Amino acid sequence: MRVPSGRTLLHDRYEITPDARLPGLSTPSAPAFAVRDRRNSSRKLFALLCPPGLPPRVDAAAVLLGAQPAGMLPFVDWDTVHWPPLGQRCMVMVYERPLGGRLSDVLGDKAKTLREHEAQHRIIEPVLGALRDLAHVDIPHRALRPDNMFFMDTDRRKVVLGDCLTTPPGFDQPSIFETVERCMSIPAARGTGSVSDDLFALGVTLVFLLLNRNPVAQKGQEDLFYERLENGTYGTLCSGARIPLSLLEPVRGMLSDDPEERWGLRELDLWVAGRRLTPIPKRSAMRPEIRFEFDGRAHITPRTLAHAFSRNPSEAARVLGENRLVNWLKRSIGRSDLAESVAQLAEVTQEASEQGSASRHFIVPKVCALLDPSAPIRYKEFVFHRDCFGLALAAELAEKGEISAGSEVLTEDILGATFEIRRQLAFESTGIERLYKHMRGYLTRRAPGYGIERVLYELNPGLPCQSPLVVQDYVVGVDELLPALDRAAGRAGSDARPVDRHIAAFIAARLKQDVDRHLQTLGDLDQGKQIEGMLSLLALLQWRLGPEALYGLSNWIGGLLGPAIEAYHSRSARREIEREVPRLIRQGSLPRLYDLIDNGERRRSDKSGYESAIRRFAAAETEIHDIEDGGQARLDALERKGQQMAAATSVVVSLAVICLLSIIEAW
């Protein structure tokens, strides 16, 4: 069936109209568009366009499509489609359309303020059911907020959670909906999290709905963050506000900044069932009499100071060279153990600063890890949760077009130092540390298929290949790569090669087969060997995954085979290969093309013929050398022989003349 002009088609069923945008259903990062179901035109559907460059939650999408948890927007389908406005393929997620708008639409409208008695059955119970179903499939939502909650019906009675698949977990969340530890990270690297993070976001959502406003809307992000660290999230949100007494217990429990004290599904289930829990008295944080002045703020906790240090490493390095911080930790905070550890690092900082200003970037993150071991890993502006290094790399590449800070984090082993500090402080160690050590091994190898590109694809299974050659085709699976390169053949320049560092790393990370031999050849200094390695790698892919014919790619590679053909010494062998290449290009078979270039029998014959020619040439050279070196001696010998023969001849002639004269006289 023909696709109408200006539309794109998902799975031959869902027509998506790029011109029919739906702002009321869009997320901060994923615009929404109208969808028509060809099999049932009465269905109300919409599609969200995933932002290119960031990996969507494709693993979660595959699970949720089959699970269909209650209390969520019904998930219909997902995949990549050609998106005409961008001229490339993009990932889309298709949902049923809610009919009553967003939950955030009621904020500010006094007539629609959430009543105390409505909060439980209209908000808490449906959200609790959705989170419970998500927990059964081990998928946190991580996008729970009022503007991502919808009324499915026009009467606005049924509340459901919105999309959680188009971006990395927590990416679109305003910082107030994230726990203190997670909101420190860059948005793409806040971490998968757990249902505990979703319950925290539910607590913030309830406060917004009960107060019918955002109580911290006028506060700057930095001021809000420091206030949360000093006064707690509950105190920051609810200071001076009236939370209904019946809801005070669950709101306080879900907004606890201590993960050990924060309510989970069990506690909320018990509260919904009518059982009231005895609240745990909140211990007041010790406030030192003397505050630590740094970067224009007076700090009362090491946590806030660690955050300030990470934002200004140059000034932090200078302060670490003094004794002021050590004395404050020891006398005002009462942490002699922490003061001693900081003093040791301060000594290293002083030595490093004498070597160059760049050294501060490698010392300050370690000090920050000591001051706040539960915080994300910080390096310059590169801040990420411990299990999200891969997502942080993808975000840096999408934003800057390169991966420099992430590469330095591995090179300087910032991760290893942070894990060591956490071990010393008795924090739980995980398998993530072993994974990062493995990634450092990739980084130390500079050959194609390794380096930071390999780390990027190993840690982001859902990230499409970022090579400029195929980025517009949104290649997620390795089986999609060769068809994309076949299409790219018509766009590539005459000197371009179909395998760059991104493609080599993508193949090595995605193909479940050892390709080290191919990568080593690809990274050879000899240009002919490089071409041979490139062809062998792509031929392996076609042999394993298809398709049967790649006419464009074969023609592209055929034009690059010159250096590989020139590696043969025999002119006749080269002419024979050159005659065969066009025929195999027309077949579109890379394995056959590779067999032609790297034919074992032809290689052996060429080698033996070349060695034989070398021997014949060496013998001729020796003979010529001998002739050239012995020529004058033979001339001298011939001259002497000539002189001897001349003398002998003259004697004979003289005797003959004498005899002749004697005979004449006798007559």
Residue, then its C-alpha position, 0 to 999 in steps of 0.5 A: m500500500r502506498v504511503p501518502s506524501g509527507r508521511t512515514l510508515l512503521h511496520d506497514r501499519y502505523e502512518i506517522t505524520p511529521d507535519a501533525r505535531l501534538p505539543g500537548l503530548s510532547t515531552p521535553s526531548a521527544p516531540a509528539f506526532a499524530v498516528r493513524d492505524r491502517r487496520n483500525s482508523s478509529r484508534k487514537l494514537f500518537a508517536l514520540l520521536c526519540p532524540p538522535g544521538l542518545p540511546p533510548r531504553v530499547d531493552a525496556a521497550a521490548v519488555l513493556l510491549g509484552a508486559q503492558p503494566a497497568g497505570m501506564l499509557p498503553f504502549v503500542d509499538w516501536d522501531t526505527v522509521h525514515w523521518p523526512p524532516l531530518g533526512q534520516r532514520c529515527m526511533v519512534m515510540v507509539y502510544e494510545r492517546p490520552l483524552g483528558g490532557r496532562l495532570s500538570d494542567v490542573l496546577g494553578d487552577k484553584a477549582k481543580t486543586l487536588r482534595e485531601h480525600e482524593a489524593q489516595h484513590r486518584i493519584i497514589e493507588p494508580v501510580l502504586g499499581a503501575l510501579r508495582d507492575l514495573a517492579h515485577v519486570d525490574i524496570p524503574h519508570r524514572a520519568l514520574r512528574p506531573d507533566n508526564m502523567f495523563f488523564m486517559d478519559t475525558d472525565r479526568r478520573k483515570v490517571v496514568l504514567g506517561d512515556c519513560l522510553t524515549t530518553p535515558p532514565g531521568f534525562d527529562q526530570p527537573s532536578i527537584f524530582e531526582t534524589v540529591e545524589r542523582c540530580m548532581s549528575i548530568p541528565a543523561a548519566r543519572g542512572t537506571g535507579s530503582v522504584s525508590d527513585d520513582l517513589f521519591a518523584l511521587g512524593v514531590t508530585l504529591v506536594f505540587l498537587l496538594l499545594n497546587r503549585n511548584p513551591v520552589a519555582q522561584k529558586g535558582q538551581e544552585d541555591l535549591f541544591y544547596e538548600r536541599l543538602e542543608n535542610g533536606t528535600y522535605g524541608t525545602l519543599c514544605s517549609g511554611a506550607r501546609i500538608p494535610l495531616s493524613l498525607l504527612e506520613p507518606v509524603r515525608g517517608m517518600l521524600s526522605d533523602d536517606p535511601e535507607e529510611r525512604w519508603g518503598l512499595r511495602e511501606l506505601d502498600l501498608w499505608v494504603a491498606g490503612r496501617r499507619l507506621t510510626p515515623i522515624p524521628k529525623r536526626s538533626a544534622m550537626r551544624p558547625e559553629i564555624r562555616f567553611e567559606f569557599d567560592g562565595r558560600a559558607h558551607i556547613t557540610p562536607r557534601t556541599l563543599a565537595h559540590a562546590f569544589s567540583r564546580n571550581p577545581s582551580e580554586a579548590a586546588r589552591v585551597l587544598g594547598e593550605n591547612r584551612l580545610v584539614n583544620w575545619l574538618k578536624r575541629s569543626i566537623g569532628r572528622s579526624d579520619l577524614a581530615e587525615s585522608v584529605a591531608q594526604l591528598a592535599e600533599v599530592t595536590q601540592e606536588a602536582s600543582e608544581q608540575g602543571s595546572a592541569s594536574r588539579h583536574f585529576i586530584v580534586p575529583k578524588v578529594c570530592a569522593l572523600l568528602d561525599p562518597s555517595a555522590p556521582i563521579r566528578y571530573k570537570e563538567f563530566v559528572f556521572h553516576r557510577d553505572c552510567f559512564g557509557l551514557a555520559l560518553a554518548a551525551e558528550l559525543a552528542e553535545k560536543g561531537e567528540i569524547s575528550a573528558g570521558s577519555e581522560v577519566l579512563t586514562e587518568d583512572i579517575l574511576g579506579a581512584t574513586f572506587e578505591i576511596r569507596r572501598q576504604l570507606a566501607f562502601e559496597s563494591t560492585g562488578i562495575e569496577r571490573l567492567y571499567k578496568h576492562m574498558r581501560g584495556y580497550l582504551t590503551r589499544r589505539a588500533p581501529g576497533y579499540g579506543i574510546e569508540r569501542v568503550l562507547y559501544e560496549l557500554n551502550p548496547g542501544l546506541p546507533c553507530q555514530s559513524p558519519l557514513v551511516v548515522q542517518d540510517y540509525v544502525v543499532g544492530v550489526d545486521e543493519l550495518l552492511p545494507a546501510l553502507d551499501r546505501a552510503a556508497g552513493r554518497a561517499g567520496s571517491d577517497a572515503r573508506p567504508v570502515d572508520r574507527h566508529i564502524a570498526a568499534f561498532i562491529a567489534a562490540r556487536l558481532k559475537q565473534d572474535v575479529d582481532r585478526h581482522l582488526q590487526t590487519l586493518g591497523d597495519l601501517d602498510q596501505g595494502k594490508q589496511i585495505e585487505g583487513m577492511l575487506s576481510l572484516l566486511a566479507l566476514l559480516q556478509w558471510r555471517l549475516g548477509p545480504e546475498a548481494l551488496y552491489g553499491l558497497s562492492n563497487w565502492i570497495g572495488g575502487l579502493l583495491g589498488p594498493a592490495i592488488e599492487a602487493y602482488h609482485s607478478r605483473s601477470a597475477r595483477r593483470e589477472i586480478e584486475r580482470e576478475v574484479p569487475r565480474l565479482i563486483r557485479q555479483g555483489s559478493l564481498p567474500r568472493l572479492y576477498d578470496l580473489i585478493d587473498n587467494g592462498e594458492r596465488r599468494r604462494s605462487d607469487k611468493s615462490g616466483y618472487e623468491s625465484a626471481i630474486r635468486r636469478f637476479a642475485a646470480a646475474e648480479t654476482e656474475i656482472h660484479d665478477i666481470e666488472d671487478g676482474g676486467q682490468a686484470r684480464l686486459d693486462a694478462l691479454e696484453r702480456k700474452g700479446q706482447q709474448m706472441a708478438a715477440a715470438t712472431s718477430v723471432v720467427v720472421s727474423l729467422a725466416v728472413i735470415c734463412l731466405l737471405s742465406i739461400i739467395e747468397a748460396w745461389 
